[in-house]
């Protein structure tokens, strides 16, 4: 091994492409692998197939410096790397709530035969606890180097839309290792972050595996809690946004993720909550996490609640009415439409007979491929033209900055349902809009003071 280890990254989705580019920007030689030859060709030309702020610039910089390349060859990866980062997907199984590890298994099966010298295989993918130990046993059997191919776990905590910053300046680093050598090598990889004082937690494999799913389950719980409280506020005539501020001021609670809205989606939180539940049941601890079933149910219920609110605003039915949906990505700063609450609502309304037009600053292309039956627009104004109701379903800053007067000039009726609590109710009502949001009374204190 050279003084500085050479890195490979297996899988070039949001996690893998970002990790590869960031490690190259830190001066490492990095080889990324994907089984999709078209994606590899695009990446080698500097064309990043996902929307992640700052990523394309880092990829092009790494390619130009000769520190970054992409391949479809496991043989090349095995020969090249000293540390192999496993960054493939672990989606929800089609036959249940557990994690589908087929990509992880296929990756190990293809990589192991080429591992003929000591190396680390470092998992970053989110997997059920116990996976790392099973992979270590498997690698020692099938890799030519045997136990010289050591498994570690180094979970990622990236937020889509902030992936580059979260990789280069994480809030913590978790290293699940079984030897001092493995810990030392990963400390070398993250030397700059360690020197900057970022906390490093060295744990056993199981604790490292649990770190990501436990964090996501806690965040999901906070989101569903405040969304459940929003429904109580609806009945009580209280303002959930003010209540959230009061709760968040308590340092024991904190304001992060204590914001009402349409709920969480994407490729991580929903499937991680369900996989955590499934694994707990396998371990005989199902009752300990049964509250997560309610967390999941509350989250999905927010989508139904949004549909019901849209129907209520339009007099009980959306059939034949024009609905503008602002937002397609599951969150701002991303083009990811996996399990998007916004598109789920749009699809349900379409199925109820509404004429739905969707606009998103980044995710329109992905949405139109997945849901071609919906109509799509090139701007918020275009999407709202002739609309009987406007639904704000992804909290892009562009939507918060919309001019209620300008938008009001093109709609058929000034009805707006704020599913992400990004609009100022007083300003929109003053502009003649019928503003609705779950947990916000018809007249708020700010309305009374204007």
ZICORDA-V545019 format. One record per residue. N is the residue number from 1. RES is the residue in one letter. BURIAL is b if it has 24 or more other ideal C-beta (glycine too) atoms within 12 Angstrom, else e. Layout:
# ZICORDA-V545019
n=N res=RES burial=BURIAL
n=N res=RES burial=BURIAL
This chain:
# ZICORDA-V545019
n=1 res=X burial=e
n=2 res=X burial=e
n=3 res=X burial=e
n=4 res=X burial=e
n=5 res=X burial=b
n=6 res=X burial=b
n=7 res=X burial=b
n=8 res=X burial=b
n=9 res=X burial=b
n=10 res=X burial=b
n=11 res=X burial=b
n=12 res=X burial=b
n=13 res=X burial=b
n=14 res=X burial=b
n=15 res=X burial=b
n=16 res=X burial=b
n=17 res=X burial=b
n=18 res=X burial=b
n=19 res=X burial=b
n=20 res=X burial=b
n=21 res=X burial=b
n=22 res=X burial=b
n=23 res=X burial=b
n=24 res=X burial=b
n=25 res=X burial=b
n=26 res=X burial=b
n=27 res=X burial=e
n=28 res=X burial=b
n=29 res=X burial=b
n=30 res=X burial=b
n=31 res=X burial=b
n=32 res=X burial=b
n=33 res=X burial=b
n=34 res=X burial=b
n=35 res=X burial=b
n=36 res=X burial=e
n=37 res=X burial=e
n=38 res=X burial=e
n=39 res=X burial=b
n=40 res=X burial=b
n=41 res=X burial=e
n=42 res=X burial=e
n=43 res=X burial=b
n=44 res=X burial=b
n=45 res=X burial=e
n=46 res=X burial=e
n=47 res=X burial=e
n=48 res=X burial=b
n=49 res=X burial=b
n=50 res=X burial=b
n=51 res=X burial=b
n=52 res=X burial=b
n=53 res=X burial=b
n=54 res=X burial=b
n=55 res=X burial=b
n=56 res=X burial=b
n=57 res=X burial=e
n=58 res=X burial=b
n=59 res=X burial=b
n=60 res=X burial=e
n=61 res=X burial=e
n=62 res=X burial=b
n=63 res=X burial=b
n=64 res=X burial=e
n=65 res=X burial=e
n=66 res=X burial=e
n=67 res=X burial=b
n=68 res=X burial=b
n=69 res=X burial=b
n=70 res=X burial=b
n=71 res=X burial=b
n=72 res=X burial=b
n=73 res=X burial=b
n=74 res=X burial=b
n=75 res=X burial=e
n=76 res=X burial=e
n=77 res=X burial=b
n=78 res=X burial=b
n=79 res=X burial=e
n=80 res=X burial=b
n=81 res=X burial=b
n=82 res=X burial=b
n=83 res=X burial=b
n=84 res=X burial=b
n=85 res=X burial=b
n=86 res=X burial=b
n=87 res=X burial=b
n=88 res=X burial=b
n=89 res=X burial=b
n=90 res=X burial=b
n=91 res=X burial=b
n=92 res=X burial=b
n=93 res=X burial=e
n=94 res=X burial=e
n=95 res=X burial=e
n=96 res=X burial=e
n=97 res=X burial=b
n=98 res=X burial=b
n=99 res=X burial=b
n=100 res=X burial=b
n=101 res=X burial=b
n=102 res=X burial=e
n=103 res=X burial=b
n=104 res=X burial=b
n=105 res=X burial=b
n=106 res=X burial=e
n=107 res=X burial=b
n=108 res=X burial=b
n=109 res=X burial=e
n=110 res=X burial=b
n=111 res=X burial=b
n=112 res=X burial=b
n=113 res=X burial=e
n=114 res=X burial=b
n=115 res=X burial=b
n=116 res=X burial=e
n=117 res=X burial=e
n=118 res=X burial=b
n=119 res=X burial=b
n=120 res=X burial=b
n=121 res=X burial=b
n=122 res=X burial=b
n=123 res=X burial=b
n=124 res=X burial=b
n=125 res=X burial=b
n=126 res=X burial=b
n=127 res=X burial=b
n=128 res=X burial=b
n=129 res=X burial=b
n=130 res=X burial=b
n=131 res=X burial=b
n=132 res=X burial=b
n=133 res=X burial=b
n=134 res=X burial=b
n=135 res=X burial=b
n=136 res=X burial=b
n=137 res=X burial=e
n=138 res=X burial=b
n=139 res=X burial=b
n=140 res=X burial=e
n=141 res=X burial=e
n=142 res=X burial=e
n=143 res=X burial=b
n=144 res=X burial=e
n=145 res=X burial=e
n=146 res=X burial=e
n=147 res=X burial=e
n=148 res=X burial=b
n=149 res=X burial=b
n=150 res=X burial=b
n=151 res=X burial=b
n=152 res=X burial=b
n=153 res=X burial=b
n=154 res=X burial=b
n=155 res=X burial=b
n=156 res=X burial=b
n=157 res=X burial=b
n=158 res=X burial=b
n=159 res=X burial=b
n=160 res=X burial=b
n=161 res=X burial=b
n=162 res=X burial=b
n=163 res=X burial=b
n=164 res=X burial=b
n=165 res=X burial=e
n=166 res=X burial=b
n=167 res=X burial=b
n=168 res=X burial=b
n=169 res=X burial=e
n=170 res=X burial=b
n=171 res=X burial=e
n=172 res=X burial=b
n=173 res=X burial=b
n=174 res=X burial=b
n=175 res=X burial=b
n=176 res=X burial=b
n=177 res=X burial=b
n=178 res=X burial=b
n=179 res=X burial=e
n=180 res=X burial=e
n=181 res=X burial=e
n=182 res=X burial=b
n=183 res=X burial=b
n=184 res=X burial=e
n=185 res=X burial=b
n=186 res=X burial=b
n=187 res=X burial=b
n=188 res=X burial=b
n=189 res=X burial=b
n=190 res=X burial=b
n=191 res=X burial=e
n=192 res=X burial=e
n=193 res=X burial=b
n=194 res=X burial=e
n=195 res=X burial=e
n=196 res=X burial=e
n=197 res=X burial=e
n=198 res=X burial=e
n=199 res=X burial=e
n=200 res=X burial=b
n=201 res=X burial=b
n=202 res=X burial=b
n=203 res=X burial=b
n=204 res=X burial=b
n=205 res=X burial=b
n=206 res=X burial=b
n=207 res=X burial=b
n=208 res=X burial=b
n=209 res=X burial=b
n=210 res=X burial=b
n=211 res=X burial=b
n=212 res=X burial=b
n=213 res=X burial=b
n=214 res=X burial=b
n=215 res=X burial=b
n=216 res=X burial=b
n=217 res=X burial=b
n=218 res=X burial=b
n=219 res=X burial=b
n=220 res=X burial=b
n=221 res=X burial=b
n=222 res=X burial=b
n=223 res=X burial=b
n=224 res=X burial=b
n=225 res=X burial=b
n=226 res=X burial=b
n=227 res=X burial=b
n=228 res=X burial=b
n=229 res=X burial=b
n=230 res=X burial=b
n=231 res=X burial=b
n=232 res=X burial=e
n=233 res=X burial=b
n=234 res=X burial=b
n=235 res=X burial=e
n=236 res=X burial=e
n=237 res=X burial=e
n=238 res=X burial=e
n=239 res=X burial=b
n=240 res=X burial=b
n=241 res=X burial=b
n=242 res=X burial=e
n=243 res=X burial=b
n=244 res=X burial=b
n=245 res=X burial=e
n=246 res=X burial=e
n=247 res=X burial=b
n=248 res=X burial=e
n=249 res=X burial=e
n=250 res=X burial=e
n=251 res=X burial=e
n=252 res=X burial=e
n=253 res=X burial=e
n=254 res=X burial=e
n=255 res=X burial=e
n=256 res=X burial=e
n=257 res=X burial=b
n=258 res=X burial=b
n=259 res=X burial=b
n=260 res=X burial=b
n=261 res=X burial=b
n=262 res=X burial=b
n=263 res=X burial=b
n=264 res=X burial=b
n=265 res=X burial=b
n=266 res=X burial=b
n=267 res=X burial=b
n=268 res=X burial=b
n=269 res=X burial=b
n=270 res=X burial=b
n=271 res=X burial=b
n=272 res=X burial=b
n=273 res=X burial=b
n=274 res=X burial=b
n=275 res=X burial=b
n=276 res=X burial=b
n=277 res=X burial=b
n=278 res=X burial=b
n=279 res=X burial=b
n=280 res=X burial=b
n=281 res=X burial=e
n=282 res=X burial=e
n=283 res=X burial=e
n=284 res=X burial=e
n=285 res=X burial=e
n=286 res=X burial=e
n=287 res=X burial=e
n=288 res=X burial=e
n=289 res=X burial=b
n=290 res=X burial=e
n=291 res=X burial=e
n=292 res=X burial=b
n=293 res=X burial=b
n=294 res=X burial=e
n=295 res=X burial=b
n=296 res=X burial=b
n=297 res=X burial=e
n=298 res=X burial=b
n=299 res=X burial=b
n=300 res=X burial=b
n=301 res=X burial=b
n=302 res=X burial=b
n=303 res=X burial=b
n=304 res=X burial=b
n=305 res=X burial=b
n=306 res=X burial=b
n=307 res=X burial=b
n=308 res=X burial=b
n=309 res=X burial=b
n=310 res=X burial=b
n=311 res=X burial=b
n=312 res=X burial=e
n=313 res=X burial=b
n=314 res=X burial=b
n=315 res=X burial=e
n=316 res=X burial=e
n=317 res=X burial=e
n=318 res=X burial=b
n=319 res=X burial=e
n=320 res=X burial=e
n=321 res=X burial=b
n=322 res=X burial=b
n=323 res=X burial=b
n=324 res=X burial=b
n=325 res=X burial=b
n=326 res=X burial=b
n=327 res=X burial=b
n=328 res=X burial=b
n=329 res=X burial=b
n=330 res=X burial=b
n=331 res=X burial=b
n=332 res=X burial=b
n=333 res=X burial=b
n=334 res=X burial=b
n=335 res=X burial=b
n=336 res=X burial=b
n=337 res=X burial=b
n=338 res=X burial=b
n=339 res=X burial=b
n=340 res=X burial=b
n=341 res=X burial=b
n=342 res=X burial=b
n=343 res=X burial=b
n=344 res=X burial=b
n=345 res=X burial=b
n=346 res=X burial=b
n=347 res=X burial=b
n=348 res=X burial=b
n=349 res=X burial=b
n=350 res=X burial=b
n=351 res=X burial=e
n=352 res=X burial=b
n=353 res=X burial=e
n=354 res=X burial=b
n=355 res=X burial=b
n=356 res=X burial=b
n=357 res=X burial=b
n=358 res=X burial=b
n=359 res=X burial=b
n=360 res=X burial=b
n=361 res=X burial=b
n=362 res=X burial=b
n=363 res=X burial=b
n=364 res=X burial=b
n=365 res=X burial=e
n=366 res=X burial=b
n=367 res=X burial=b
n=368 res=X burial=b
n=369 res=X burial=e
n=370 res=X burial=b
n=371 res=X burial=b
n=372 res=X burial=e
n=373 res=X burial=e
n=374 res=X burial=b
n=375 res=X burial=b
n=376 res=X burial=b
n=377 res=X burial=b
n=378 res=X burial=e
n=379 res=X burial=e
n=380 res=X burial=b
n=381 res=X burial=b
n=382 res=X burial=e
n=383 res=X burial=b
n=384 res=X burial=b
n=385 res=X burial=b
n=386 res=X burial=e
n=387 res=X burial=b
n=388 res=X burial=b
n=389 res=X burial=b
n=390 res=X burial=b
n=391 res=X burial=b
n=392 res=X burial=b
n=393 res=X burial=b
n=394 res=X burial=b
n=395 res=X burial=b
n=396 res=X burial=b
n=397 res=X burial=e
n=398 res=X burial=b
n=399 res=X burial=b
n=400 res=X burial=e
n=401 res=X burial=e
n=402 res=X burial=b
n=403 res=X burial=e
n=404 res=X burial=b
n=405 res=X burial=e
n=406 res=X burial=e
n=407 res=X burial=b
n=408 res=X burial=b
n=409 res=X burial=e
n=410 res=X burial=b
n=411 res=X burial=b
n=412 res=X burial=e
n=413 res=X burial=b
n=414 res=X burial=b
n=415 res=X burial=b
n=416 res=X burial=b
n=417 res=X burial=b
n=418 res=X burial=b
n=419 res=X burial=b
n=420 res=X burial=b
n=421 res=X burial=b
n=422 res=X burial=b
n=423 res=X burial=b
n=424 res=X burial=b
n=425 res=X burial=b
n=426 res=X burial=e
n=427 res=X burial=b
n=428 res=X burial=b
n=429 res=X burial=b
n=430 res=X burial=e
n=431 res=X burial=b
n=432 res=X burial=e
n=433 res=X burial=b
n=434 res=X burial=b
n=435 res=X burial=b
n=436 res=X burial=b
n=437 res=X burial=b
n=438 res=X burial=b
n=439 res=X burial=b
n=440 res=X burial=b
n=441 res=X burial=b
n=442 res=X burial=e
n=443 res=X burial=e
n=444 res=X burial=b
n=445 res=X burial=e
n=446 res=X burial=e
n=447 res=X burial=e
n=448 res=X burial=e
n=449 res=X burial=e
n=450 res=X burial=e
